[in-house]
Amino acid sequence: MTLAKRLPEYPWDELAPIAEKAHAFPGGAVDVSVGTPVDPVPAVIQDALVAAANAPGYPLTAGTPELRSAAAGWLARSLDVHVDPVSVLPVIGTKEFIAWLPTMLGLGPADTVLYPSLAYPTYDIGARLCGAASAAVDVAARAEQHSAGQHSAGQHSAGPYRADHGALDGASASSRLLWVNSPSNPTGCVLPGNALRDALAWARSHGAVLASDECYIELGWDTSPVSVLHESVRGDSLDGVLAVFSLSKRSNLAGYRAGFVTGDPALMKDLLLVGRQAGMIVPAPVQAAMIAALSDDAHASEQKARYAARRDVLVAGLTAAGFRIEHSEAGLYLWATRPGLDCWAACELLATECGILVGPGSMYGPEGNDYIRVALTATDERVAAAGTRLRALASR
């Protein structure tokens, strides 16, 4: 028996028949289903990769001192988070790290992994790979609904989230890893600092690790996300907490598989040992590219501006076509619903009538059955086409 026996079918395969309809639309498909970057890798990063291409020897699993310092410097500049560079570990893609973290922590059939009820599927996949149980739990609850005027044009948010102090009361005593994700994939909601503090306090009191997936943390639109590593959240100690960061969206480096993790120094020492023994080494040219990316903020600001402009077009178009945007105050996606349509019917409508391919919300949990996820990762030309087609749909 292989590990594949523990895993579900790859969810995106279900979208193939609808994708065919989108691609058959006159003028071609607008694919905003998957958050894969489409803009060029910034020249400063490409140049660094090329300059480091003559790398015949084995690279350092821990990362070069320059890379670890660059990561720590970026955390300090961008998030007001201060860590010892020695506690930074580069990883071969954050999806890969998320999938294998439970195994690296030594979890197994006697343990439980907790993750948000609407979530990136890889948190659950990680539990399955190591044979652990998994359960969905939310560390925050929706606040009272705000009026549409308090949000971006076209948004009718269900309200920001507030700490749910009893959310984890029913969690299994076998829970050893608690994932949080803020800004959220898929909803774009941002967890308040007090919810993160409560979650970390619970994890510490139950002997669990709190792992925070912060891959979209620089993409705040209506609010400024806070890192779990910020002193206002973790206090004067990093005990029991990890945070993982990606360069895929910030720097268009999804093809490089570049990210890093940092946090509890004792845990980081253990993760480094596992990485060294298992050969989990980020290639030297990629490490050089990461240094360039983390040391340059200008390209990230330019990319964020591109996403903001595309977001405005898609919000306006979806709203005109009868969709309601919920949450979406940060991150790379719009979380949308249209009354009377479940997620698959909405996907079918947009593919057939507009040639727009979106992601069905049910892929992220049962609570997503009435929602679609719309990525900001299409070219300006394709996003403009989507806006035109959505307005045309509204007029029919």
C-alpha positions in Angstrom: 0.0 0.0 0.0 1.3 3.4 -0.9 0.5 6.8 0.7 -1.8 7.5 -2.2 -4.4 5.2 -0.6 -4.7 7.7 2.2 -5.4 10.6 -0.2 -8.5 11.9 -2.0 -8.5 12.5 -5.7 -6.9 15.8 -6.7 -9.8 18.2 -6.4 -9.0 20.4 -9.4 -9.6 17.5 -11.8 -13.3 17.9 -11.1 -13.2 21.3 -12.8 -12.0 19.9 -16.2 -15.4 19.7 -17.9 -16.3 23.2 -17.0 -12.8 24.4 -18.1 -13.6 23.0 -21.5 -16.6 25.2 -21.8 -14.7 28.3 -20.7 -12.0 27.7 -23.3 -14.6 27.3 -26.0 -15.9 30.8 -25.3 -15.3 33.3 -28.2 -12.1 35.2 -27.3 -10.8 32.4 -25.1 -11.0 31.7 -21.4 -10.2 34.0 -18.5 -8.7 31.6 -16.0 -9.0 32.9 -12.4 -9.5 29.6 -10.8 -6.0 29.0 -9.5 -3.7 31.5 -7.8 -0.7 31.0 -10.1 1.3 34.1 -10.9 1.3 35.3 -14.5 3.5 38.4 -14.3 7.3 38.2 -15.0 9.8 37.4 -12.4 11.4 40.7 -11.5 14.7 41.3 -13.3 16.6 41.8 -10.0 15.7 38.2 -9.0 16.4 36.7 -12.4 19.8 38.3 -12.4 20.6 36.9 -9.0 19.5 33.4 -10.1 21.7 33.5 -13.2 24.7 34.9 -11.3 24.5 31.9 -8.9 23.9 29.3 -11.7 27.5 27.9 -11.5 26.8 26.0 -8.3 28.3 22.5 -8.5 28.4 21.7 -4.8 25.7 20.9 -2.3 24.0 23.9 -0.8 23.4 24.5 2.9 20.1 23.0 4.1 20.0 25.8 6.7 20.4 28.4 4.0 23.3 30.7 3.6 23.8 33.3 6.4 23.0 36.0 3.8 19.6 34.4 3.1 18.7 34.0 6.7 19.6 37.6 7.4 17.6 38.8 4.4 14.6 36.9 5.6 14.9 38.3 9.2 15.4 41.8 7.7 12.2 41.5 5.6 10.2 40.4 8.6 11.4 43.3 10.6 10.8 45.9 7.8 7.5 44.6 6.6 5.8 43.0 9.7 7.6 44.5 12.7 8.6 40.9 13.6 12.0 40.3 15.1 13.6 36.8 15.0 17.2 35.5 15.2 18.3 34.8 11.6 19.7 31.4 13.0 16.0 30.4 13.5 15.1 30.9 9.8 14.9 27.8 7.5 14.4 28.0 3.8 11.9 25.5 2.4 11.3 24.0 -1.0 7.9 25.6 -1.5 5.5 26.3 1.3 2.9 23.9 0.0 5.4 21.1 0.3 6.4 22.3 3.8 2.7 22.4 4.9 2.1 18.9 3.6 5.1 17.4 5.4 5.1 19.4 8.7 3.0 16.9 10.6 5.4 14.1 9.6 8.4 16.3 10.5 6.9 17.0 13.9 6.6 13.2 14.5 2.8 13.1 14.5 1.0 9.8 13.8 -2.2 7.8 14.3 -2.6 8.8 17.9 -2.6 12.5 17.1 -4.9 15.1 15.6 -4.3 18.1 13.3 -6.7 21.0 13.5 -7.3 23.4 10.6 -9.9 26.1 9.6 -13.3 24.9 8.4 -12.7 26.8 5.1 -9.2 26.0 4.2 -6.5 25.2 1.8 -6.8 21.4 1.4 -3.1 20.8 2.1 -3.5 21.1 5.9 -5.7 18.0 5.9 -3.4 16.3 3.4 -0.5 16.7 5.8 -2.5 14.9 8.5 -3.4 12.1 6.1 0.2 11.6 5.0 1.4 10.9 8.5 -1.7 8.9 9.4 -3.0 11.4 11.9 -6.6 12.4 12.4 -7.8 15.8 11.4 -10.6 18.1 12.3 -11.9 21.5 11.2 -12.1 24.2 13.9 -12.3 28.0 13.7 -10.5 30.2 16.2 -12.6 33.2 15.4 -16.3 34.0 14.6 -18.0 36.5 12.4 -18.9 39.8 14.1 -22.1 41.6 13.3 -22.8 42.3 9.7 -21.6 45.7 8.5 -23.5 47.8 6.0 -22.2 47.8 2.5 -21.1 51.4 2.8 -18.4 50.4 5.3 -16.6 48.2 2.8 -15.1 48.5 -0.6 -17.4 49.2 -3.5 -19.6 46.2 -4.2 -18.7 44.4 -1.0 -21.3 43.2 1.4 -19.0 41.6 4.0 -20.4 39.3 6.6 -18.4 41.5 9.0 -14.8 41.2 10.4 -13.9 38.3 12.6 -13.6 38.4 16.4 -12.0 36.0 18.8 -14.2 33.0 19.7 -13.0 32.3 23.1 -14.7 28.9 23.3 -13.9 27.8 19.8 -11.3 25.2 20.8 -13.1 23.9 23.9 -14.3 20.8 22.1 -11.0 20.0 20.4 -9.6 16.6 20.8 -7.2 16.0 23.6 -5.0 14.4 21.0 -4.6 17.6 19.1 -0.9 18.3 18.5 -0.9 20.8 15.6 -3.2 23.8 15.1 -3.1 25.6 11.7 -4.3 29.1 11.3 -4.3 31.0 8.0 -4.5 34.8 7.9 -5.2 36.2 5.4 -7.3 33.2 4.5 -7.2 31.1 1.4 -10.0 31.0 0.2 -12.0 33.7 1.9 -9.5 36.5 2.4 -10.7 37.1 6.0 -8.1 38.4 8.5 -7.9 37.1 12.0 -7.7 39.7 14.7 -4.7 39.7 17.0 -6.8 38.6 20.0 -8.0 35.6 18.2 -4.4 34.6 17.3 -3.4 35.2 21.0 -6.2 33.0 22.2 -5.2 30.3 19.8 -1.6 30.4 20.8 -2.5 30.3 24.5 -4.6 27.3 23.9 -1.9 25.5 21.9 0.7 26.2 24.6 -1.6 25.0 27.4 -2.4 21.7 25.5 1.1 20.9 24.3 0.3 21.6 20.7 2.2 23.6 18.0 0.5 26.6 16.5 1.5 26.9 12.8 0.5 30.0 11.0 0.3 30.1 7.2 1.1 33.7 6.3 1.7 33.4 2.6 -0.6 36.4 1.8 0.3 38.6 4.7 1.5 41.6 2.6 -1.7 41.7 0.5 -3.9 43.7 2.9 -6.6 45.7 1.1 -9.1 46.9 3.7 -7.0 46.0 6.8 -3.5 45.2 7.8 -2.9 41.6 8.8 -0.8 40.8 11.9 1.7 38.0 12.1 1.4 35.4 14.8 5.1 36.2 15.4 4.4 39.8 16.4 5.1 40.5 20.0 1.5 41.7 20.5 0.4 38.1 19.7 3.2 35.8 21.0 4.3 37.9 23.9 7.9 37.7 25.0 8.3 34.1 23.8 8.3 32.1 20.6 7.6 28.8 22.4 5.3 26.5 20.4 4.7 28.8 17.4 5.8 28.6 13.8 5.0 30.8 10.8 5.6 30.0 7.1 6.1 32.6 4.4 6.1 32.3 0.6 7.7 34.3 -2.2 5.3 32.8 -4.8 2.8 35.6 -4.8 4.9 38.5 -3.4 7.7 38.0 -6.0 6.1 35.8 -8.7 8.4 32.9 -7.7 5.9 30.0 -7.7 8.1 28.4 -10.3 11.2 28.7 -8.0 9.5 26.9 -5.0 10.8 29.4 -2.5 9.7 30.1 1.0 10.8 30.0 4.6 9.7 29.1 8.1 10.7 30.5 11.4 9.6 30.6 15.0 10.3 28.6 18.2 14.1 28.1 18.2 13.9 24.6 19.6 11.4 23.5 16.9 13.5 25.2 14.3 16.5 23.2 15.4 14.6 20.0 15.1 13.2 20.9 11.7 16.7 21.7 10.4 17.9 18.3 11.6 15.0 16.5 9.7 15.7 18.6 6.6 19.4 17.8 6.7 18.8 14.1 7.1 16.1 13.9 4.5 17.9 16.1 1.9 15.3 18.9 2.0 17.6 21.4 0.4 16.7 24.6 -1.4 19.0 24.8 -4.5 21.8 27.4 -4.2 20.7 29.5 -7.2 17.2 29.7 -5.7 18.7 30.7 -2.4 20.5 33.5 -4.2 17.3 34.6 -5.9 15.5 34.6 -2.5 18.1 37.0 -1.1 17.4 39.4 -3.9 13.7 39.1 -3.5 13.7 39.6 0.2 16.1 42.5 0.0 14.0 44.5 -2.5 10.6 45.9 -1.6 10.0 47.9 -4.7 9.1 45.0 -6.9 6.7 43.7 -4.3 4.9 47.1 -4.1 4.6 47.2 -7.8 3.1 43.7 -7.9 0.6 44.5 -5.1 -0.5 47.6 -7.1 -1.2 45.3 -10.1 -3.3 43.0 -8.0 -5.2 45.9 -6.5 -6.1 47.2 -9.9 -7.2 43.8 -11.1 -9.2 43.4 -7.9 -11.1 46.6 -8.5 -12.1 45.4 -12.0 -13.2 42.0 -10.8 -15.2 43.4 -7.8 -17.1 45.8 -10.1 -17.8 43.1 -12.7 -18.9 40.4 -10.3 -21.1 42.9 -8.4 -22.7 44.1 -11.6 -23.4 40.4 -12.5 -25.3 39.8 -9.3 -22.6 38.4 -7.1 -22.0 39.5 -3.5 -18.4 39.7 -2.3 -17.8 38.6 1.2 -14.7 39.0 3.4 -11.9 39.4 0.8 -10.3 42.2 2.8 -6.9 40.8 2.2 -5.1 38.1 0.1 -5.1 37.0 -3.5 -8.8 36.0 -3.9 -12.4 37.3 -4.0 -14.9 35.1 -2.1 -18.2 35.6 -3.9 -21.8 34.2 -3.9 -24.8 34.7 -6.1 -28.3 34.1 -4.5 -29.9 30.9 -5.9 -26.7 29.3 -7.2 -24.5 26.8 -5.5 -20.8 26.9 -6.3 -20.9 24.5 -9.2 -23.9 26.2 -10.8 -22.1 29.5 -10.5 -18.9 28.0 -12.1 -21.1 26.6 -14.9 -22.8 30.0 -15.5 -19.5 32.0 -15.6 -17.8 29.4 -17.9 -20.7 29.1 -20.3 -21.9 32.7 -20.4 -18.6 34.6 -19.9 -15.7 32.2 -20.6 -14.5 32.8 -17.0 -13.1 29.9 -15.0 -13.4 30.2 -11.2 -12.8 27.9 -8.3 -15.8 26.1 -6.6 -15.9 26.9 -2.9 -16.8 23.4 -1.9 -13.1 22.4 -2.6 -12.3 24.3 0.6 -14.9 22.8 2.9 -18.7 22.2 3.1 -19.2 25.8 4.2 -18.1 26.9 0.8 -20.9 25.2 -1.1 -22.5 28.5 -2.0 -19.4 30.4 -2.9 -16.8 30.7 -5.7 -13.2 31.7 -5.3 -11.9 34.2 -7.9 -8.1 34.7 -8.1 -6.4 38.0 -9.0 -3.8 36.2 -11.0 -4.7 36.8 -14.6 -3.1 39.3 -16.9 -4.4 42.9 -17.1 -5.8 42.0 -20.6 -7.6 38.9 -19.4 -9.0 40.7 -16.3 -10.3 43.5 -18.5 -12.0 40.9 -20.7 -13.6 39.4 -17.6 -14.9 42.8 -16.6 -16.4 43.4 -20.0 -18.0 39.9 -20.1 -19.4 40.3 -16.6 -21.0 43.6 -17.5 -22.5 42.0 -20.6 -23.9 39.2 -18.5 -25.5 41.8 -16.2 -27.3 43.4 -19.2 -28.8 40.2 -20.4 
